[in-house]
């Protein structure tokens, strides 16, 4: 009944994980420092938040 090839259904979770990881990388490298500078966070706190986001991206 399912006419979708097996390769396509197997690749969908990998693509979702890749996109989520790329989103975390974008957030930690570009968005987080910009927001931190805007609200006045210190550099050490910004680095700690960046590290937390990158660890979260690695757990995917």
N, C-alpha and C positions, 0 to 999 in steps of 0.2 A: 503494500500500500504506500509506503514511503518511497518516492521517486528521487530523493536527494542522494547523490553519491556519497559513499562513506568518507571519502577524503574531505569533502566540504564540511560535513558535520564535525569531523575530528579537528579541523583547523579553526572553527569558530571560537572555542574557548581560548585557544592560543592567541588569536587576534585580539580578543577582548582583554586578555592579560597584557599583551603588548601595548595596547592603547592606554590602559590604566597606568602601566609603568611609565610610559612617555608623558602622561599627564602629571604624574608625581615628579618626574624630572623637570618638566617645564615649571611647575609650581616652586620647586626648591631652588632652581637656578635663576629664575627670572622674576616670578611674581613675589615670592617671599621677601627677597631683599628690597624690592621696590616698596612693598607695603610696610616693611619694617622701618625703612628710612622715612616714609611718610608719617608714621605714627610715633617715631622717635625711639625705637628699640635699640638697645646697645648691640654692638657687633658680636659679642660673645653669645648673647641670647639668640641672635639671628643664625649664627653658626650651629648652635645646638638644635634649633628648629629645623634647619636644613638637614642636619644629620638624622634627625628623627624621621623626616619625610623620605630620605633615601633608604633608611632601614625598612620603612613600611613598603617601599617600592620593591625591595629585594625579597620580601616575604610573599610576593604574589606567586 
